[in-house]
């Protein structure tokens, strides 16, 4: 590993460990070129050191971050994506991850989410919808009910924000929102209050779509 790159990994980890949670997605976005296997290995090493020194919270944060990023990289390496040649799956996957982290860190504050969507609205297209579906399946696979509930809650909030996002291609935005709501609905308990709420959100998205038949 190059010395300069190793130092950059450590600086990024230091920034993430010491910043407010709401700033984490932007820091990851600004340093996306460092999010590779070397970064994951460095996260694990630093996490082990922190754990030995009693910093279990920081260690757990780094392990969770490495696990989530690793899942996206594994999907890319395995060739599971159907995205056409020339499109960068990792870019879409990282953007989706950053948005979910921002939803969690900001308590689903549109003042945080909308600027992120505006900055990379060129990624809000059919490929993002496919990536959302593929990555969500990977994130939810094998998780316990509490974790699944947390993840789909974030996906539902993100879907709502994308459906309300006034910039970019409104047709594509709505199709992404529909994909997100469908994922959430398939993981809700039928007959529950949350299931009914997601049904309503999905119905509203369908009624506002311009691609295909609302019916």
Residue pairs with C-beta under 8 A, 6 or more apart in sequence:
1 38
5 34
5 38
6 38
6 42
8 31
8 34
9 34
9 38
9 39
9 42
10 42
10 46
12 27
12 31
12 34
12 39
13 42
13 43
13 46
13 62
15 27
16 24
16 27
16 28
16 61
16 62
16 65
17 58
17 61
17 62
19 27
20 105
21 104
21 105
22 102
22 105
22 106
22 112
24 101
24 102
24 105
25 98
25 99
25 101
25 102
25 105
25 116
26 116
28 35
28 94
28 97
28 98
28 101
29 94
29 95
29 98
29 116
32 91
32 94
35 69
35 94
36 73
37 73
39 69
40 66
40 69
40 70
40 73
43 62
43 63
43 65
43 66
44 62
44 63
44 66
46 59
46 62
47 58
47 59
47 60
47 62
47 63
47 66
48 59
50 56
50 58
50 59
50 62
51 59
68 97
68 139
69 97
71 135
71 138
71 139
72 90
72 93
72 94
72 97
72 135
72 138
73 90
74 138
75 81
75 89
75 93
75 134
75 135
75 138
76 89
76 90
76 93
80 134
81 89
81 130
81 131
81 134
82 130
82 134
83 89
83 92
83 127
83 130
83 131
84 127
87 127
89 131
91 123
92 123
92 127
92 128
92 131
93 131
93 135
95 120
95 123
95 128
96 128
96 131
96 132
96 135
97 135
98 116
99 113
99 116
99 117
99 158
100 151
100 154
100 155
100 158
102 112
102 113
102 116
103 113
103 154
103 157
103 158
103 161
104 154
105 112
106 112
106 113
108 154
108 157
108 161
110 161
110 164
113 158
113 161
114 161
114 165
117 124
117 161
117 162
117 165
117 167
117 168
118 165
118 167
118 168
121 165
121 167
121 168
121 169
122 168
124 162
124 165
124 168
124 169
124 172
124 173
124 176
125 169
125 172
126 172
126 175
128 176
129 172
129 175
129 176
129 179
132 155
132 176
132 179
132 180
132 183
133 179
133 183
136 151
136 155
136 183
139 151
140 148
140 151
140 152
140 187
143 151
148 187
152 183
152 184
152 187
152 188
155 180
155 183
155 184
156 180
156 181
156 184
156 198
156 201
158 180
159 176
159 177
159 178
159 179
159 180
159 181
159 184
159 201
159 205
160 177
160 201
162 173
162 176
162 177
162 180
163 173
163 174
163 177
163 204
163 205
163 208
165 173
170 210
171 209
171 210
171 211
174 205
174 208
174 209
174 210
174 211
175 209
175 211
177 205
178 202
178 205
178 206
178 209
181 198
181 201
181 202
181 205
182 202
184 198
185 195
185 198
185 199
185 202
188 194
188 195
188 198
189 195
206 214
207 214
208 214
